[in-house]
Amino acid sequence: MKAVISVTGCDAVGIIAKVSTVCAEFGVNIVDISQTVLQEYFSMIMLVEINGINTPFSTFVDRMSELGKENHLEIHTMHEDIFNAMHRI
């Protein structure tokens, strides 16, 4: 199973490192990543595998959200089933 993580906010050193560190701590594998900086704004989308997650998915979602608040970022984590349902016509 997969999840989509989006990260937005003002650019700063170490954003990718912080997000990927939390993923590793939870046993979440990064499959694909796209990031860009538009002037001073950072934007990133990650596709991650959650098959090896070592806690309930909701705990991971809450931790990512908390990481965002700690770093003045918006971090949203969405299970692929929800993501796919939202984007079906």
C-alpha positions as CSV (number, residue, x, y, z in Angstrom):
1,M,0.0,0.0,0.0
2,K,1.1,3.5,-0.6
3,A,0.5,7.1,0.6
4,V,1.0,10.5,-0.7
5,I,2.8,13.2,1.4
6,S,2.7,16.8,0.4
7,V,4.8,19.5,2.0
8,T,4.6,23.2,1.4
9,G,6.0,26.3,3.1
10,C,8.9,28.7,3.1
11,D,12.1,27.2,1.9
12,A,14.7,26.3,4.5
13,V,17.7,24.0,4.8
14,G,16.9,20.4,5.8
15,I,13.2,20.0,4.9
16,I,13.7,16.9,2.9
17,A,16.1,15.5,5.5
18,K,13.6,16.0,8.3
19,V,10.6,14.5,6.4
20,S,12.7,11.5,5.2
21,T,14.0,10.9,8.7
22,V,10.5,10.6,10.2
23,C,9.6,8.3,7.3
24,A,12.6,6.1,8.1
25,E,11.7,6.1,11.9
26,F,8.3,4.7,11.1
27,G,9.5,2.1,8.5
28,V,8.0,4.1,5.6
29,N,9.8,3.7,2.3
30,I,10.1,6.7,-0.1
31,V,9.3,5.4,-3.6
32,D,9.2,8.7,-5.5
33,I,9.8,12.4,-4.7
34,S,9.4,15.6,-6.6
35,Q,10.3,18.9,-5.1
36,T,10.7,22.5,-6.3
37,V,11.4,25.9,-4.9
38,L,9.4,28.8,-6.4
39,Q,11.2,32.0,-5.3
40,E,11.2,31.4,-1.5
41,Y,8.4,28.8,-1.4
42,F,9.1,25.1,-1.1
43,S,6.8,22.4,-2.5
44,M,7.3,18.7,-2.4
45,I,5.2,15.6,-3.1
46,M,6.3,12.1,-2.0
47,L,4.9,8.7,-2.9
48,V,5.7,6.3,-0.1
49,E,5.2,2.6,0.6
50,I,3.5,2.0,4.0
51,N,3.6,-1.8,4.0
52,G,6.4,-1.8,6.5
53,I,5.0,0.9,8.8
54,N,5.6,0.0,12.5
55,T,2.7,1.8,14.0
56,P,-0.9,2.6,13.0
57,F,-1.1,4.8,9.9
58,S,-3.0,7.4,11.9
59,T,0.0,7.8,14.2
60,F,2.3,8.4,11.3
61,V,-0.2,11.0,9.8
62,D,-0.3,12.8,13.2
63,R,3.5,12.8,13.5
64,M,4.0,14.2,10.0
65,S,1.4,17.0,10.8
66,E,3.3,17.7,14.0
67,L,6.6,17.9,12.1
68,G,5.0,20.4,9.8
69,K,3.9,22.6,12.7
70,E,7.3,22.4,14.4
71,N,8.9,23.7,11.1
72,H,6.2,26.1,10.0
73,L,5.2,23.9,7.1
74,E,2.0,22.3,5.9
75,I,2.4,18.5,5.7
76,H,-0.5,16.4,4.6
77,T,-0.3,12.6,4.5
78,M,-3.1,10.7,2.6
79,H,-3.6,7.0,2.1
80,E,-3.6,6.1,-1.6
81,D,-7.2,4.8,-1.3
82,I,-8.4,8.2,-0.2
83,F,-6.3,10.0,-2.8
84,N,-7.6,7.8,-5.6
85,A,-11.2,8.2,-4.5
86,M,-10.8,12.0,-4.4
87,H,-9.5,12.1,-8.0
88,R,-12.0,9.8,-9.7
89,I,-14.5,11.3,-12.0
